[in-house]
Amino acid sequence: MTAKLTSLVLLAALAAGAAEFREEIKLWPNGAPGAVAGAKEVFEPGADPRLPKRFTVTHDPSIYVFLPPADRANGMAMVIAPGGGHTQLVIDKEGYEIADWCNQHGIAAFVLKYRLAKASGVPYTVEKDTLADATRAMRTVRARAAEWHVDPARIGFIGFSAGGYVAALIETRFDKGNASSPDPIERASSRPDFAVVVYPGYAPGSITVPKDAPPTFLACADDDRSHVVTTVNLYLDLEKQGVPAEMHIYGSGGHGFGIRPSAHPVSTWQDRLWEWMKDRKL
């Protein structure tokens, strides 16, 4: 099967619901703190009307829930943060398709629709609002783990490009939760049990790695020059703190390769991720 045909088969299967999409859940049913009340979101419709293809304005953060078949589920879960430069969410390529891969490997997947800090006319920032959305997503999955047949000690966070920045933020700025909160979701920890950071983009000095950051897997292509520097620097910072980390830098592949087939070896990076997960006994 050619790479092009394989990609078309993957997309057709996704459109047909192979990724086991269950529901979209608003992270804050009454609206996110600091969100613009009543503002409309802007998106492209997808093949499945329940799954928009690309967002360019977001105000109401949510997670799209994709659960594997019961006979394949292994108890793992991942929250997925798509990229898009904080001006858009490439939620099909770096969200739903990743969820499909997760489900194929028995992993429950939760695709995060977060607030876009660089969309036109919005008041949001990455380190305040987008991070708040990622934090709430982690808490939500952990608080509802039993409902989704997920092990609350095996919940990871994966992000791509701008979403890689979100992944780096949540794996370094987590907390134990507020035990006295009347909201059971706010009582849950926001710390990922592992992190996957793929071609991340952020300004130098934005991330400070604590000693209790979770084990991390990193991937990038060497010809993606600005993002490979960020990737390597994060790996070195993790190593300095003694945090277990594995990094794969491929010679070519550019930016935004996701998991779609190509002629480059980078198209198999997700196989290395699966091997790492098994090696970590996740």
LOBATI-487040 format. One line per 3 residues: number of its first residue (from 1); for each residue x, y negated, z negated of N, C-alpha, C. Coordinates in nm, 2 decimals, m for minus. Atoms other than C-alpha are relative to their C-alpha. Example, Ala and Ser with C-alpha at 12.3 -4.5 7.8 and 13.67 -1.06 7.14 Angstrom:
<sites>
1	0.09,0.12,0.00,1.23,0.45,m0.78,0.09,m0.12,0.00  m0.09,0.11,0.00,1.37,0.11,m0.71,m0.08,m0.11,m0.08 .
</sites>
This chain:
<sites>
1	0.08,0.12,0.00,0.00,0.00,0.00,0.09,m0.13,0.00  m0.08,0.12,m0.01,0.14,m0.34,0.10,m0.03,m0.09,m0.12  0.02,0.10,0.11,0.19,m0.62,m0.16,m0.13,m0.08,0.02 .
4	0.12,0.09,m0.03,m0.08,m0.83,0.01,m0.13,0.08,m0.03  0.12,m0.08,0.02,m0.33,m0.54,0.01,m0.02,0.03,m0.15  0.01,m0.02,0.14,m0.25,m0.46,m0.35,m0.06,m0.12,m0.07 .
7	0.06,0.12,0.06,m0.32,m0.82,m0.45,m0.15,m0.01,0.03  0.14,0.01,m0.04,m0.65,m0.81,m0.26,m0.08,0.10,m0.08  0.07,m0.10,0.07,m0.75,m0.49,m0.43,m0.02,m0.05,m0.15 .
10	0.01,0.05,0.13,m0.67,m0.64,m0.77,m0.10,m0.11,m0.02  0.10,0.10,0.01,m0.87,m0.95,m0.70,m0.14,0.05,0.02  0.13,m0.06,m0.03,m1.16,m0.75,m0.56,m0.05,0.07,m0.13 .
13	0.04,m0.07,0.12,m1.16,m0.53,m0.87,m0.04,m0.10,m0.11  0.03,0.10,0.10,m1.15,m0.84,m1.09,m0.14,m0.06,0.02  0.12,0.06,m0.03,m1.44,m1.00,m0.91,m0.12,0.10,m0.03 .
16	0.11,m0.10,0.02,m1.64,m0.67,m0.95,m0.02,0.03,m0.15  0.01,m0.02,0.14,m1.59,m0.68,m1.33,0.08,0.10,m0.06  m0.09,m0.11,0.05,m1.31,m0.43,m1.37,0.07,m0.04,m0.13 .
19	m0.07,0.05,0.12,m1.16,m0.65,m1.64,m0.09,0.01,m0.13  0.08,m0.02,0.11,m1.45,m0.56,m1.87,m0.04,m0.13,m0.07  0.04,0.13,0.06,m1.57,m0.92,m1.93,m0.13,0.02,m0.08 .
22	0.11,m0.02,0.09,m1.81,m0.93,m2.22,m0.08,m0.13,m0.02  0.06,0.12,0.03,m1.88,m1.29,m2.31,0.10,m0.11,m0.02  m0.08,0.11,0.04,m1.76,m1.64,m2.36,m0.04,m0.05,m0.13 .
25	0.03,0.04,0.14,m1.74,m1.76,m2.72,0.06,m0.14,m0.02  m0.04,0.14,0.03,m1.72,m2.13,m2.81,0.08,0.01,m0.13  m0.08,m0.01,0.12,m1.44,m2.17,m3.07,m0.06,m0.08,m0.11 .
28	0.07,0.07,0.10,m1.64,m2.43,m3.25,m0.15,m0.02,0.05  0.14,0.01,m0.06,m2.02,m2.38,m3.19,m0.06,m0.14,0.00  0.05,0.14,0.01,m2.09,m2.74,m3.29,0.09,m0.10,0.06 .
31	m0.09,0.09,m0.06,m1.81,m2.89,m3.09,0.13,0.00,m0.07  m0.14,0.00,0.06,m1.43,m2.90,m3.14,0.02,m0.14,m0.07  m0.04,0.12,0.07,m1.29,m3.16,m3.39,0.07,m0.09,0.10 .
34	m0.07,0.09,m0.09,m1.20,m3.47,m3.19,m0.04,0.01,0.14  0.04,m0.01,m0.14,m1.37,m3.36,m2.87,m0.10,m0.11,0.04  0.09,0.10,m0.05,m1.56,m3.61,m2.66,m0.14,0.06,0.01 .
37	0.14,m0.06,0.01,m1.93,m3.54,m2.74,m0.07,m0.02,0.13  0.08,0.01,m0.12,m2.15,m3.47,m2.45,0.07,m0.01,0.13  m0.08,0.01,m0.13,m1.87,m3.49,m2.19,m0.01,0.13,0.08 .
40	0.01,m0.12,m0.09,m1.90,m3.26,m1.89,0.14,0.05,0.04  m0.12,m0.06,m0.05,m1.63,m3.02,m1.79,m0.01,0.01,0.15  m0.01,0.00,m0.15,m1.51,m3.00,m1.43,0.08,0.13,0.04 .
43	m0.06,m0.13,m0.03,m1.43,m2.66,m1.27,m0.05,0.04,0.14  0.04,m0.07,m0.13,m1.44,m2.46,m0.94,m0.07,0.13,m0.04  0.07,m0.13,0.03,m1.70,m2.18,m0.94,0.09,0.12,0.05 .
46	m0.07,m0.12,m0.03,m1.55,m1.83,m0.93,m0.10,0.10,0.07  0.08,m0.11,m0.07,m1.67,m1.51,m0.75,m0.11,0.05,m0.10  0.10,m0.03,0.10,m1.84,m1.42,m1.08,m0.04,m0.13,m0.06 .
49	0.05,0.13,0.05,m2.06,m1.72,m1.19,0.03,m0.02,m0.15  m0.04,0.01,0.14,m1.96,m1.65,m1.55,0.14,m0.04,m0.02  m0.15,0.02,0.01,m1.59,m1.70,m1.48,0.04,m0.11,0.10 .
52	m0.05,0.11,m0.08,m1.50,m2.04,m1.34,0.15,0.03,0.05  m0.13,m0.03,m0.06,m1.19,m2.02,m1.11,0.11,m0.09,m0.05  m0.10,0.10,0.04,m1.01,m2.34,m1.21,m0.07,m0.12,m0.07 .
55	0.05,0.11,0.07,m1.08,m2.61,m1.47,0.10,m0.12,0.02  m0.08,0.12,m0.01,m0.96,m2.97,m1.42,m0.04,m0.10,m0.11  0.03,0.07,0.12,m1.14,m3.12,m1.72,m0.07,0.09,m0.10 .
58	0.06,m0.09,0.10,m1.22,m2.94,m2.05,m0.02,m0.08,m0.13  0.04,0.06,0.13,m1.39,m3.05,m2.37,m0.04,0.09,m0.10  0.06,m0.10,0.09,m1.54,m2.74,m2.52,0.08,0.13,0.00 .
61	m0.08,m0.11,0.00,m1.27,m2.49,m2.60,m0.07,0.13,m0.03  0.06,m0.13,0.01,m1.36,m2.12,m2.58,0.10,0.11,0.03  m0.08,m0.12,m0.05,m1.23,m1.77,m2.53,m0.10,0.09,0.08 .
64	0.07,m0.10,m0.08,m1.34,m1.53,m2.26,0.04,0.14,m0.05  m0.03,m0.13,0.06,m1.36,m1.18,m2.41,0.00,0.11,0.10  m0.01,m0.11,m0.09,m1.24,m0.89,m2.21,0.05,0.12,m0.09 .
67	m0.03,m0.11,0.08,m1.25,m0.55,m2.38,0.03,0.12,0.08  m0.02,m0.13,m0.08,m1.10,m0.22,m2.25,m0.10,0.10,m0.03  0.09,m0.11,0.03,m1.30,0.09,m2.23,0.04,0.07,m0.13 .
70	m0.02,m0.05,0.13,m1.34,0.26,m2.56,0.10,0.12,0.00  m0.09,m0.12,0.00,m1.15,0.57,m2.45,0.15,m0.04,0.04  m0.13,0.05,m0.03,m0.85,0.35,m2.35,0.05,m0.09,m0.10 .
73	m0.04,0.10,0.10,m0.84,0.10,m2.63,0.10,0.05,m0.10  m0.11,m0.05,0.09,m0.53,0.12,m2.85,0.01,m0.09,m0.12  0.00,0.08,0.11,m0.61,m0.15,m3.10,0.07,m0.13,0.01 .
76	m0.08,0.12,m0.02,m0.38,m0.42,m2.96,m0.10,m0.11,0.06  0.07,0.12,m0.06,m0.51,m0.77,m2.86,0.10,m0.11,0.04  m0.08,0.12,m0.03,m0.37,m1.07,m2.69,m0.09,m0.12,0.04 .
79	0.06,0.13,m0.05,m0.49,m1.43,m2.66,0.09,m0.05,0.11  m0.07,0.04,m0.12,m0.40,m1.56,m2.32,m0.02,m0.15,0.03  0.00,0.14,m0.03,m0.31,m1.92,m2.24,0.05,m0.03,0.14 .
82	m0.04,0.03,m0.13,m0.31,m2.00,m1.87,0.08,m0.13,0.01  m0.07,0.12,m0.03,m0.09,m2.27,m1.72,m0.07,m0.10,0.08  0.06,0.10,m0.09,m0.15,m2.57,m1.50,0.04,m0.14,m0.03 .
85	m0.05,0.13,0.03,0.06,m2.86,m1.63,m0.08,m0.09,m0.08  0.10,0.08,0.09,m0.21,m2.97,m1.88,m0.09,m0.09,0.08  0.09,0.07,m0.09,m0.39,m3.12,m1.58,m0.11,0.09,0.05 .
88	0.09,m0.10,m0.04,m0.57,m2.80,m1.49,0.03,0.13,m0.07  m0.02,m0.14,0.05,m0.62,m2.44,m1.60,m0.01,0.09,0.11  m0.01,m0.10,m0.11,m0.51,m2.18,m1.35,m0.05,0.13,m0.07 .
91	0.06,m0.10,0.09,m0.75,m1.95,m1.54,m0.02,0.13,0.07  0.02,m0.12,m0.07,m0.80,m1.69,m1.27,0.14,0.08,0.01  m0.13,m0.07,m0.02,m0.43,m1.61,m1.18,0.07,0.03,m0.14 .
94	m0.07,m0.02,0.12,m0.29,m1.66,m1.53,m0.09,0.02,m0.12  0.10,m0.03,0.10,m0.60,m1.57,m1.73,m0.07,0.13,0.02  0.08,m0.12,m0.03,m0.85,m1.32,m1.59,0.09,0.11,0.05 .
97	m0.09,m0.11,m0.05,m0.58,m1.13,m1.40,0.09,0.06,m0.10  m0.08,m0.05,0.11,m0.37,m1.10,m1.71,m0.09,0.09,m0.09  0.10,m0.08,0.08,m0.68,m0.98,m1.90,m0.02,0.13,0.06 .
100	0.02,m0.13,m0.07,m0.73,m0.71,m1.64,0.12,0.09,m0.02  m0.12,m0.08,0.03,m0.37,m0.59,m1.68,m0.01,0.05,m0.15  0.01,m0.04,0.14,m0.42,m0.59,m2.06,m0.10,0.11,m0.02 .
103	0.10,m0.10,0.01,m0.74,m0.39,m2.03,0.04,0.13,0.06  m0.06,m0.12,m0.06,m0.57,m0.14,m1.80,0.09,0.07,m0.10  m0.09,m0.05,0.10,m0.32,m0.09,m2.08,m0.06,0.02,m0.14 .
106	0.07,m0.03,0.12,m0.58,m0.05,m2.35,0.00,m0.12,m0.10  m0.01,0.12,0.09,m0.53,m0.41,m2.49,m0.13,m0.09,0.02  0.11,0.09,0.00,m0.83,m0.63,m2.58,0.06,m0.14,0.04 .
109	m0.06,0.12,m0.05,m0.78,m0.97,m2.41,m0.10,m0.11,m0.02  0.08,0.12,0.03,m0.91,m1.32,m2.50,0.06,m0.12,0.07  m0.06,0.10,m0.08,m0.85,m1.58,m2.23,m0.05,m0.14,m0.06 .
112	0.03,0.13,0.07,m0.83,m1.93,m2.39,m0.02,m0.11,0.10  0.03,0.13,m0.07,m0.99,m2.23,m2.23,0.03,m0.11,m0.10  m0.04,0.10,0.10,m0.81,m2.51,m2.41,m0.02,m0.14,0.06 .
115	0.02,0.14,m0.04,m0.84,m2.89,m2.39,0.13,m0.04,0.08  m0.11,0.04,m0.09,m0.63,m3.04,m2.11,0.05,m0.14,m0.04  m0.04,0.13,0.05,m0.42,m3.32,m2.25,0.03,m0.10,0.10 .
118	m0.03,0.09,m0.10,m0.33,m3.47,m1.92,m0.10,m0.02,0.11  0.12,0.02,m0.09,m0.67,m3.46,m1.75,m0.03,m0.15,0.00  0.03,0.14,m0.01,m0.79,m3.80,m1.64,m0.10,m0.05,m0.10 .
121	0.10,0.07,0.09,m0.95,m4.02,m1.91,m0.03,0.07,m0.13  0.03,m0.07,0.12,m0.93,m3.78,m2.20,0.09,m0.05,m0.11  m0.08,0.05,0.11,m0.80,m3.86,m2.55,0.09,0.11,m0.06 .
124	m0.07,m0.12,0.06,m0.63,m3.52,m2.61,0.15,0.00,0.01  m0.15,m0.03,m0.01,m0.27,m3.43,m2.69,0.02,0.15,m0.02  m0.03,m0.14,0.00,m0.10,m3.10,m2.66,0.02,0.05,m0.15 .
127	m0.04,m0.04,0.13,0.04,m3.09,m3.01,m0.11,m0.01,m0.11  0.12,0.01,0.09,m0.29,m3.19,m3.18,m0.11,0.09,0.05  0.12,m0.06,m0.05,m0.58,m3.08,m2.97,0.02,0.14,0.06 .
130	m0.02,m0.13,m0.07,m0.45,m2.80,m2.75,0.05,0.10,m0.11  m0.05,m0.09,0.10,m0.26,m2.65,m3.05,m0.12,0.04,m0.09  0.12,m0.03,0.09,m0.58,m2.67,m3.26,m0.09,0.11,0.07 .
133	0.08,m0.10,m0.07,m0.76,m2.47,m2.99,0.07,0.14,0.00  m0.07,m0.13,0.01,m0.49,m2.20,m2.98,m0.01,0.05,m0.14  0.01,m0.04,0.14,m0.49,m2.19,m3.36,m0.14,0.06,m0.03 .
136	0.14,m0.05,0.02,m0.87,m2.15,m3.37,m0.02,0.13,0.07  0.01,m0.12,m0.07,m0.85,m1.88,m3.11,0.06,0.12,m0.07  m0.07,m0.10,0.08,m0.60,m1.68,m3.31,m0.08,0.04,m0.12 .
139	0.08,m0.03,0.12,m0.81,m1.71,m3.62,m0.13,0.07,0.03  0.13,m0.06,m0.04,m1.13,m1.62,m3.44,0.02,0.15,0.03  m0.03,m0.15,m0.03,m0.98,m1.29,m3.30,0.03,0.08,m0.12 .
142	m0.03,m0.07,0.12,m0.84,m1.20,m3.63,m0.12,0.02,m0.10  0.11,m0.01,0.09,m1.15,m1.28,m3.83,m0.11,0.10,0.06  0.11,m0.08,m0.06,m1.37,m1.08,m3.58,0.06,0.13,0.05 .
145	m0.08,m0.11,m0.05,m1.11,m0.80,m3.53,m0.09,0.13,m0.01  0.07,m0.13,0.02,m1.34,m0.52,m3.67,m0.11,0.01,0.11  0.10,0.01,m0.10,m1.62,m0.63,m3.43,0.05,0.05,0.14 .
148	m0.06,m0.03,m0.13,m1.39,m0.59,m3.13,0.09,0.12,0.00  m0.08,m0.12,0.01,m1.21,m0.28,m3.26,0.15,m0.03,0.02  m0.14,0.05,m0.01,m0.88,m0.47,m3.29,0.07,0.01,m0.13 .
151	m0.09,m0.01,0.12,m0.60,m0.41,m3.54,0.04,m0.15,m0.03  m0.03,0.14,0.03,m0.57,m0.76,m3.72,0.15,m0.02,m0.01  m0.15,0.02,0.01,m0.19,m0.69,m3.75,0.07,0.03,0.13 .
154	m0.06,m0.01,m0.13,m0.14,m0.64,m3.38,m0.06,m0.09,0.10  0.06,0.11,m0.09,m0.27,m0.96,m3.22,0.11,m0.09,0.05  m0.11,0.08,m0.05,m0.03,m1.13,m2.99,m0.06,m0.13,0.08 .
157	0.03,0.12,m0.08,m0.03,m1.46,m2.79,0.09,m0.01,0.12  m0.08,0.01,m0.12,0.08,m1.49,m2.43,m0.03,m0.13,0.07  0.03,0.12,m0.08,0.12,m1.81,m2.23,0.09,m0.02,0.12 .
160	m0.07,0.02,m0.12,0.23,m1.92,m1.89,0.02,m0.15,0.03  m0.03,0.14,m0.04,0.40,m2.25,m1.79,m0.05,m0.09,m0.11  0.05,0.09,0.10,0.20,m2.52,m1.98,m0.06,0.09,m0.11 .
163	0.04,m0.10,0.10,0.04,m2.22,m2.16,0.11,0.06,m0.07  m0.12,m0.04,0.07,0.39,m2.11,m2.24,0.04,m0.09,m0.11  m0.02,0.10,0.10,0.43,m2.43,m2.43,m0.09,0.02,m0.12 .
166	0.10,m0.03,0.11,0.11,m2.35,m2.62,0.04,0.13,m0.08  m0.05,m0.12,0.06,0.25,m2.00,m2.69,0.12,m0.03,m0.10  m0.11,0.03,0.08,0.57,m2.15,m2.82,m0.04,m0.08,m0.13 .
169	0.06,0.07,0.11,0.37,m2.39,m3.04,m0.06,0.09,m0.10  0.07,m0.08,0.10,0.15,m2.13,m3.20,0.09,0.10,m0.07  m0.09,m0.09,0.07,0.44,m1.90,m3.27,0.09,m0.07,m0.09 .
172	m0.09,0.07,0.09,0.62,m2.17,m3.45,m0.07,m0.10,m0.10  0.08,0.09,0.08,0.34,m2.38,m3.61,m0.12,0.07,m0.06  0.12,m0.07,0.05,0.11,m2.12,m3.76,m0.01,m0.02,m0.15 .
175	0.02,0.01,0.14,m0.03,m2.10,m4.11,m0.08,0.12,m0.05  0.07,m0.12,0.06,m0.19,m1.84,m4.35,m0.15,m0.02,0.00  0.14,0.02,0.01,m0.53,m1.99,m4.33,m0.04,m0.07,m0.13 .
178	0.05,0.07,0.12,m0.74,m2.18,m4.59,m0.09,0.10,m0.08  0.07,m0.10,0.07,m0.85,m1.92,m4.84,m0.13,m0.05,m0.07  0.12,0.06,0.07,m1.10,m2.16,m5.00,m0.10,m0.06,0.10 .
181	0.09,0.06,m0.10,m1.27,m2.26,m4.67,m0.13,0.08,0.00  0.13,m0.06,m0.02,m1.65,m2.19,m4.64,m0.01,0.08,0.13  0.00,m0.06,m0.13,m1.58,m2.09,m4.28,0.09,0.12,0.00 .
184	m0.09,m0.12,0.01,m1.45,m1.73,m4.27,0.10,0.00,0.11  m0.10,0.00,m0.11,m1.27,m1.80,m3.94,0.12,m0.08,m0.05  m0.11,0.09,0.05,m1.06,m2.08,m4.11,0.08,0.07,m0.11 .
187	m0.07,m0.07,0.10,m0.96,m1.83,m4.38,0.11,0.09,0.06  m0.09,m0.10,m0.06,m0.77,m1.61,m4.13,0.13,m0.07,0.04  m0.13,0.05,m0.04,m0.41,m1.65,m4.05,0.01,m0.03,0.15 .
190	m0.02,0.03,m0.14,m0.31,m1.81,m3.72,0.13,0.05,0.06  m0.13,m0.05,m0.05,0.02,m1.64,m3.69,m0.01,0.12,0.09  0.00,m0.11,m0.09,0.06,m1.42,m3.38,0.09,0.11,m0.06 .
193	m0.08,m0.11,0.04,0.20,m1.07,m3.46,0.12,0.02,0.10  m0.11,0.01,m0.10,0.41,m1.11,m3.14,m0.04,m0.11,0.10  0.02,0.10,m0.10,0.45,m1.37,m2.87,0.06,0.04,0.13 .
196	m0.05,m0.03,m0.14,0.50,m1.35,m2.49,0.00,m0.14,0.07  m0.01,0.13,m0.06,0.63,m1.67,m2.33,0.06,0.01,0.14  m0.04,m0.02,m0.14,0.65,m1.68,m1.95,0.01,m0.14,0.07 .
199	m0.04,0.13,m0.06,0.82,m1.97,m1.76,m0.06,m0.12,m0.07  0.05,0.11,0.08,0.74,m2.22,m2.04,0.05,m0.14,0.05  m0.04,0.13,m0.03,0.75,m2.59,m1.98,m0.03,m0.10,m0.11 .
202	0.02,0.10,0.11,0.80,m2.85,m2.25,0.13,m0.08,m0.01  m0.11,0.09,0.01,1.03,m3.14,m2.34,0.10,0.06,m0.11  m0.10,m0.05,0.10,1.36,m3.06,m2.53,m0.03,m0.06,m0.14 .
205	0.02,0.05,0.14,1.32,m3.09,m2.91,m0.15,0.02,m0.04  0.14,m0.02,0.04,0.95,m3.00,m2.90,m0.03,0.12,m0.09  0.02,m0.13,0.08,0.99,m2.66,m3.07,0.11,0.02,m0.10 .
208	m0.10,m0.04,0.11,1.16,m2.58,m3.40,m0.05,0.14,m0.05  0.03,m0.14,0.04,1.17,m2.21,m3.47,0.03,0.03,m0.14  m0.02,m0.04,0.14,1.11,m2.09,m3.83,0.05,0.14,0.00 .
211	m0.06,m0.13,0.02,1.27,m1.78,m3.97,m0.11,0.11,0.01  0.11,m0.10,0.00,0.93,m1.61,m3.99,m0.08,0.00,0.13  0.07,m0.01,m0.13,0.84,m1.66,m3.62,m0.01,0.15,0.04 .
214	0.03,m0.14,m0.04,0.70,m1.34,m3.46,0.10,0.05,0.11  m0.08,m0.05,m0.11,0.90,m1.11,m3.23,m0.05,m0.06,0.14  0.04,0.07,m0.12,0.90,m1.27,m2.88,0.06,0.06,0.12 .
217	m0.04,m0.05,m0.13,0.93,m1.15,m2.52,0.00,m0.12,0.09  m0.01,0.11,m0.09,1.04,m1.41,m2.26,0.03,0.04,0.14  m0.03,m0.03,m0.14,1.05,m1.40,m1.88,m0.01,m0.13,0.09 .
220	m0.01,0.11,m0.09,1.14,m1.65,m1.60,0.08,0.04,0.12  m0.08,m0.02,m0.12,1.30,m1.67,m1.26,0.11,m0.11,0.00  m0.12,0.09,0.01,1.65,m1.83,m1.23,m0.02,m0.12,0.10 .
223	0.01,0.11,m0.09,1.54,m2.04,m0.93,m0.12,m0.09,m0.04  0.10,0.10,0.06,1.27,m2.21,m1.15,0.08,m0.08,m0.10  m0.11,0.06,0.07,1.54,m2.44,m1.27,m0.04,m0.06,m0.14 .
226	0.03,0.07,0.13,1.37,m2.66,m1.53,m0.06,0.10,m0.10  0.06,m0.09,0.09,1.17,m2.38,m1.68,0.09,0.11,m0.05  m0.10,m0.10,0.05,1.46,m2.13,m1.70,0.08,m0.06,m0.11 .
229	m0.08,0.06,0.11,1.65,m2.38,m1.92,m0.08,0.01,m0.13  0.09,m0.01,0.11,1.35,m2.40,m2.15,m0.01,0.14,m0.06  0.01,m0.14,0.04,1.32,m2.02,m2.16,0.13,0.04,m0.08 .
232	m0.13,m0.04,0.06,1.69,m1.97,m2.24,0.02,m0.07,m0.13  m0.01,0.08,0.13,1.69,m2.24,m2.51,m0.09,0.06,m0.11  0.09,m0.06,0.10,1.39,m2.09,m2.68,0.06,0.14,m0.05 .
235	m0.06,m0.12,0.04,1.56,m1.75,m2.68,0.11,m0.02,m0.09  m0.11,0.02,0.09,1.87,m1.89,m2.83,m0.04,m0.05,m0.14  0.06,0.05,0.13,1.67,m2.07,m3.10,m0.06,0.11,m0.08 .
238	0.05,m0.11,0.07,1.50,m1.75,m3.18,0.11,0.09,m0.06  m0.12,m0.08,0.04,1.83,m1.57,m3.20,0.07,m0.06,m0.12  m0.06,0.07,0.12,1.97,m1.84,m3.44,m0.07,0.03,m0.13 .
241	0.08,m0.02,0.12,1.69,m1.77,m3.68,m0.02,0.15,m0.03  0.00,m0.15,0.03,1.73,m1.39,m3.66,m0.14,0.06,0.04  0.13,m0.05,m0.04,1.39,m1.35,m3.49,0.02,0.10,0.12 .
244	m0.02,m0.10,m0.11,1.38,m1.03,m3.26,m0.06,m0.06,0.13  0.04,0.06,m0.13,1.36,m1.14,m2.90,0.06,0.08,0.11  m0.05,m0.06,m0.13,1.40,m1.00,m2.55,m0.03,m0.09,0.11 .
247	0.02,0.09,m0.11,1.45,m1.21,m2.24,0.04,0.06,0.13  m0.03,m0.05,m0.14,1.44,m1.13,m1.87,0.00,m0.12,0.09  m0.01,0.11,m0.10,1.57,m1.38,m1.62,0.03,0.07,0.13 .
250	m0.01,m0.06,m0.13,1.52,m1.27,m1.26,0.06,m0.10,0.10  m0.07,0.09,m0.09,1.73,m1.41,m0.98,m0.09,m0.09,0.09  0.09,0.08,m0.09,1.44,m1.53,m0.77,m0.15,0.03,m0.03 .
253	0.15,m0.02,0.02,1.06,m1.56,m0.78,m0.07,m0.14,m0.02  0.06,0.14,0.02,1.01,m1.94,m0.84,m0.09,m0.01,m0.12  0.09,0.03,0.11,0.74,m2.08,m1.06,m0.14,0.06,0.02 .
256	0.14,m0.04,m0.01,0.40,m1.94,m1.13,m0.03,0.13,0.06  0.01,m0.13,m0.07,0.45,m1.58,m1.02,m0.11,0.09,m0.06  0.11,m0.08,0.06,0.19,m1.44,m1.27,0.04,0.15,0.01 .
259	m0.03,m0.14,m0.02,0.16,m1.07,m1.21,m0.04,0.05,0.14  0.04,m0.04,m0.14,0.07,m1.07,m0.84,0.12,0.06,0.07  m0.11,m0.07,m0.07,0.28,m0.84,m0.62,0.08,m0.10,0.09 .
262	m0.09,0.07,m0.10,0.57,m0.99,m0.42,0.12,0.08,0.04  m0.12,m0.07,m0.05,0.89,m0.89,m0.25,0.11,m0.01,m0.11  m0.11,0.03,0.10,1.09,m1.01,m0.56,m0.01,0.10,m0.12 .
265	0.00,m0.09,0.12,1.19,m0.78,m0.85,m0.08,m0.06,m0.12  0.07,0.06,0.11,1.02,m1.04,m1.08,m0.14,0.05,m0.01  0.14,m0.04,0.00,0.69,m0.89,m0.98,m0.03,0.12,m0.09 .
268	0.01,m0.11,0.10,0.76,m0.60,m1.22,0.03,m0.04,m0.14  m0.04,0.04,0.13,0.83,m0.81,m1.52,m0.10,0.05,m0.11  0.10,m0.05,0.10,0.50,m0.69,m1.69,0.03,0.14,m0.04 .
271	m0.05,m0.13,0.04,0.65,m0.34,m1.68,0.10,0.00,m0.11  m0.09,0.02,0.10,0.93,m0.46,m1.89,m0.07,m0.04,m0.13  0.07,0.04,0.12,0.68,m0.62,m2.13,m0.07,0.12,m0.06 .
274	0.06,m0.12,0.06,0.49,m0.29,m2.17,0.11,0.09,m0.07  m0.11,m0.07,0.06,0.82,m0.12,m2.24,0.04,m0.06,m0.13  m0.03,0.07,0.12,0.90,m0.38,m2.50,m0.11,0.02,m0.11 .
277	0.11,m0.02,0.09,0.56,m0.34,m2.66,0.01,0.14,m0.06  m0.02,m0.14,0.05,0.62,0.04,m2.69,0.12,0.01,m0.09  m0.12,0.00,0.08,0.97,m0.02,m2.82,m0.02,m0.06,m0.14 .
280	0.04,0.07,0.13,0.83,m0.25,m3.09,m0.10,0.07,m0.08  0.10,m0.08,0.06,0.57,0.01,m3.17,m0.13,m0.08,m0.03  0.12,0.08,0.01,0.29,m0.24,m3.11,m0.12,0.07,0.05 .
</sites>
